[in-house]
């Protein structure tokens, strides 16, 4: 989110909390509408004609289909009646209204996207979504849920693998009457899809396991695209979010403590992001600065700056999201808890992007480990290594399907496995440190320093765009290779 959008969202909380009691019941609907409009507004303008409108519209289509797949099945008449049908009509109506700038002249301030596509294309797409929903409704629920999960994973791969994304961009450019030779992966900047996909996978997988609470279409859509957390997280869970959403109708709008906490979190986040992180970005590790570094010491300084820039940037956005959510009556989960002060890599990942880590444990590590334990073909140590590496590789490739992100995932996966081996074999010795506070303190300090620098070196893989640059940077950090 940019500063202007943050100010607008925070300002929108004022009339929201001041609603008279007779209108308080509309608050869940207000969050629903704001979230839909916000995904169009937050989506950056793209080079491919109509795409910055089409991608948010496609987001709504995908979310609607995933609700259809994850709902508690009943008779078709029951599913199409009442609140869900109203919610669907509101979604469709908002999207159609957003196409009006194509046909009538509106002030620039009211144009949420670049020139929208023809409305007939939108209606054809809507018809296609309806046909697909009808087809999926005719297959067993377990098959439909599996199709939904596979579709999300395939979509994820197509968007994260740059060569594939560039090819898709070329096709879209051709269809839009533009030069396909100019296609590049950056043409398809689908804002928020990564975080939305994790929430969608969570709901589909939990429905498979019978754990997902019953959600109306309005509740489901609001949960997946809730505007404070749409672009940068945190990744909430439906069972945590939904009760709070249902309770906002009874929110005490003038709760001074809540408003103070929310505003304070936003101000802290703004300071972290725009004062600290943006300043550190000037001297952080990147390809330009690496080429200009004249010594290993300078390179280390850039790496330290990069590590703290990432922390203040990401945790700042989390503070802003949490603060805005609090103003609107929704408490989002915390994502950071002083991660660079943790004494081991496991604790680090429990406090760095904690909601992503929890998601990965629930839907990658735990299912894999249970399967391997059931098969009894691998030793416990081997299971820990395979599951840790698989989990962290997925997290790495989530940022982009490239070799450096793969190496970053391997780096942390192996680190987590090694720490697990160490802690299992030194548990008795650790307990003995309770009677030796001096040694315990020194050991904790050593653990913090070791963990921080392990994570620090791992950021080289994260920051560099290709393997050659990453390997060369590693060498130069330790005085190997030309400056």
N, C-alpha and C positions, 0 to 999 in steps of 0.2 A: 504494500500500500504506500502511496505517496502521501506527503504531508497534508495536501489539500483534502484528499479523501478521508484521512484520519480525522481532520477537523470537522468535515461534514458529518461523518458517522457519530462522532461525539456530540456534535450539536443537535443531531436528530434525536438524541436521547432526551433532550429537554421537553419537547412537546409530548414525547412518549410517556415520560414519568408523570407529566402534569395532566394526563387524561382524566376527565371527571369519572366518578365511580360508575355512572351509567354506561360509559364507553370502555371501561377497563377490560371487559370480556373480549374486546377486539384486539388486544395486544398480541396474542399468538398469531392472528391473521396479519397484523402489521409486520411482525418479524418475517413471516412467510413472504409477503410482498416485497419488503425491503431486500431480502436475500436474493430474490429472483432478479429484481432490477439491478442489484449491485454486481452480479456476475457479468452483466452486459457492460456496466459502467467501468468496472475494474479491468476488463479485458483490453490489453493494449491494441492500438491500431496495427494492422498487418498489411503487408504488401500485396497479398492476393485479394482480389476484389471480393467483397462480401464476407470474407472469412472471419473477421472480427465480430460479425453478427452471428454467423453460422455456428461457430464453436460454442458460445454460451447456449444457443438454442439446442445444439446437440447434447450439451451437458444435461439440460432439462429432460431431453428425450431419454437419455441413458438412465438418469435417476428415476424417471417415471417407470421405465421398463423394469428396473431393478426392484422398485417397490412392488410392481405387479408380480414379479417372480417370488419375492420374499414375503408377500402378504399371507395371512392365514386364509387358505382357500375356503370359499363357501359357494353358494349359488351365484352365477353371474349377475343376477338381478340385485342381490344384496351388495355385491361389490361395486355396482355402478350407481347405487342410489345414495342420496343424502350427502354428507359432508365430502366424501371422496369425489363425487361428480362435480360438486361446486369448486373444489380445489383444482380439479383438472381444467374446468372452464376458466378459472381465474388465471392459471398458468398460460393457457392458450390465448386468452384475451390480452394479457400483458405483452406476450411476444408479438401478437398482431398489432397492438397499439405502437410498439416500438418500430414497426415498419412504416409508420405514417410519414416520417421525414422524406421518404422516397416520393411521396405523392403530394405533400403540402409543404410549404415553406415554414420552417420553425426557427426560432432563435438558436444560435449555436450552443448556448448554454443548456438547451433542452435535448440536444442530439447526443445520445449515449454511445452511439457507435458511428462509424463512417456510413456512407450511403447504404441502406439495407438492401437485401436482394428483392426481386419481384415477389409479391405476395403469393402468386400462383405456385412458385417453387416451394414456398413455406407450406402451403396447403398440401402439396403432393408429399412432402416429407412427413407431415402430420398423418396423412393417410397411410403411408408406409409404416409408421410406428404403430398405428392401430392394427394394421394387418399382421405385423410381427407379434404384437401382444396376443392377438387372437390365435395365432398359430402356436405360440408357446403355451397358451392356456389349454391346448388339446393334448399336450404330452404330460406324462407323470411329473409331479413336482420335483422329484429328485433329479430327473433328466433336465428339466428347465433350469434348475439352480446350477447344475453342472455346466450347462451351456452358457449361463450368465457369467460364471467364474472364468471359464475359458475365454470368453469374449473380452472380459476386462484385462486379463493377462496378455492376450494377443494385442489388444489396443495399446497396452502399456509398452510392449516391446516395439511396436511400430513407431511410437512417439519418442522412445528413448534411444533407438538405434539410428544415428544420424544418416547413414546411407539410405536406409529405408524411408526415413522421414523426408529426405530430399527427393526421393523418387515420387512419393505421394504428393509433395509440393509441386513437382513438375506436372503431374496429371491434373491437379487442381488449377494450375496456371493455364493449361491448355483449355480446360472447360470454361474458364473465365475469359478466354480470348486474350491471354497475356503470353509473353515470351517464356516458354518452358526452359530455355537455356539458362535463364537467370535463377532457376529454382535452387533453394538451399534449405537446410533443416530449420533454420531460424524463421522461415516463412510460416511455420506452423507452431506458433507460440501459444499453446492451449493453456491459458492461465488457470491454475487451480485444479487441473485434472488429476495430478498426482495425489493430492490430499483427498479429493473426492473419491478416487478409486480405492484408496485404503478403507474409507468408511463404507463404500459399497461392498467390497470384499468381506468386510467384517459382518455386515448384515446378511449377506447371502450365506456365508459359512455358518453363522450362528443359527440361521433358519434351518440349515441342513442338520444341525445338532439339536434343534428344538429349544434353543436358548434365547432367541430373539423375542422381545416383548411385542405385543400387538401394536402396530403403528398405523395411524391414518396417513393418507397421501400427504396431507399438509405437514404433519409431524415429521414424516420421513424426509420430505424435500428440505424442510427447514434444518433438520439435523445435518444432512449431507452438505448443504451449501451455506450454512450459517455464516453471514458475511464477515464478522470479525476474524474468523479462523479459516476462511476459505482459501486464502493465498499462501499462508505460511504456518498453518496449524495453530494450536495443538490439535492432535487427532483424538477427539472425544469418543466415547462409546455411547451407543443409543440408550442403553439402560441408565446411564448417568444423565444424559441430556434431556430425555423425554419428560421425566417427572418435573424438572425445572421449567421446561417449556409450558407444561400444563398448569404450573403454579403462577405464571406471570400475570394472569388475569387478576389475582389477588395481591399483586405487588404493592407495597407501600411506596408510592412514588416519591415521597419526600423523606425517605429514610436517609438522614444526614450521614450516618456512618457508612452506609453502602455507597452513597454518592462520593463521599470523601475517599474511600478506598479505591473506587474505580478511577476517579480523576487522578489520584496519586500514582497509580500504576501506569496510566497513560503518560503522565509527565516523566516518570522514570524511564519508560520505554523510549520516549522521544529523545531524552538526553543520551541514553545509551546509543541509539541508532544514529541520530543526526549530529551529535556533538563528538562522541568518542569513536564509533565505528567508522563514520565517514572520514574522520581525520586520520585514523590509522590506515585507511585504504590507500592513502597517498604514499605510504612507505611500506606497504605490505608486499609479501612475496607474490609476484606475477611474472609473466614471461618478459615483459619490458624491463622491470626492475632487476630481474636475474641477470639479464645481459649487461646491465649497467653496474652491477656489483663489482667492486674492485678487489674484494678480499673475502675470505671465509667469514670473518667477523661481521662484515656488512650483511652477508647472506643470512647469518644467524639472526641478526637484528630484524631483517625483513620477515623471517619465519616466525619469530616471537610476535611481531606486529600482526602478522596474518592470523595467528592463533587467537589473539585477543580481539582482533577485528571480527572474526567469525562469531566469537562468543557474544560480544556486545551487539552485533548486528542481529543475530538470530534471537537472543534472549530479549533484546529490545522490542523486536516485533511481537514476541510472545507476551511481554508485559502490556503492549498496546492492545493486543487481541483480548487478553484476560480483562484488562481495564474496561474496554468498550463492552464486553460481554456482561460484566458486573453492572454497568450502568443500565443495561437492558434487562437485568434480572437473571442472567445465565452465568454461572460460575464455571468457567472452563478449567480443565485440569492443568496443573503446573507442568512445565516442560524442562526447567533448568533448576538445579539446586547446587550451586557452587561446584561445578564439575571438575575444575582444575585443582581443587583442593582434596580430591579423593585419593585414598592410599592404594588403590588397585584398579585395574582396568574394568572389572565387573562393576564396582561402585561407580566408576566414571559413566558407564553406559546406563546405569540406573538413574543418572542425574543429568545426562546430556541428551536432549531430544527424547525425554523419558517416555512420551506417549508413542513415539515411533518404536522405541526399544520394546515397550510392552506389547505393541501390536505384533512385532516380529517374533517375540517369544511365544505369543499365543497362537499364531497362525503359521509359523515356520518351524521354530525350534521344538516346541512341545509335540506337534504331530509327528515330526520326523523321529524324534527320540523315542516316542511311544512305539512307532512302527519297528524301529531297529531292535528295541528291547523285546518286543513280541516275537520277532523273527529269531532272536538269539544267535545271530551269525557274526556279530562283532563284539569285541570286548567293550567294557564300559568306557575305557579311555578312548578307544577308537570312535565310539558313538559321540562322545563329547567333542572330539575334534571335527568329525564330519558335520555334526549339527551346528556347531559354532561357526565353522567356515561357511556352510551353506547359508546360514542366517545373515551373516555379515556381508557376504557376497551379494545377496539380494538387496540389502540396504545400500551397498555401494552402487550396484547397477541401477537402482532406483533413481540415483542422481544423473545417470547417463550410462549407456552401454558402450563403455570405452575400456581400453586396457588399464589406464591409470586408476579408474574407479574399481575395476576388478582387483587390482593389486591392493588398493586401500581396504577393500573388503577382506581379502586374504590376510593382510597385515593384522587387522583387528580380530578376525576369526581365530587365527593362530594364537594371538595374544590372550584371548579369552580362554582358550583351551589350556594353554600353559599355566595361566593363573589358577584354573580349576585343578590341574594336576598338583600344583604347588600347595594350594590351600588344603586339599584332601590329605596330603602327606605331612603337613606341618600343623595340623589342627591342635594336637596335644601340646606342642611347643608354644603355640599362640596362647593357649589357655594359661600356660605357666607365666606368661608376661604380665598377667594381672597382678601378680605379687612383686613385680619389678617395674614400677612406674617410669623410672628413668630410661630403662632399655626400651619399654613400650613406646615412649615418646620419641626416642631416636629412630626406632624402627618405623614409626608412622611417618616421620619426616622423610626418611629414606624412601618409603613407599610412595609418598606424594611426589617427590622429585623424579623417581623412576617412572611412575605412571604418566606424569605430565610430559616428560621428554619422549616417552614412547608415543603418546598421542601427537606430540609436536612433530616428530619426524614423519608420522603417518600423514600429516597434512600436506607433505610434499607431493604425495600421490594425488591428493585431492585438488591441489592448486594448479598442477601442471597439465597442459592439454594433451601431451603425448608421452610415451615411454622414454624416448631419447632425452627429452628435456628433463624429465623427472630423474632419470638415472644420472645424468650429468650434474644436476643440482645436488643430489645426494653426495656425489664424489666431491664436489667443490666445498660442501659444508665441512668435510673432513680433510680439506687441503689436497684432494686428488683431482687432477685435471686442470686445464687452463682457465684463467680468470676471464 
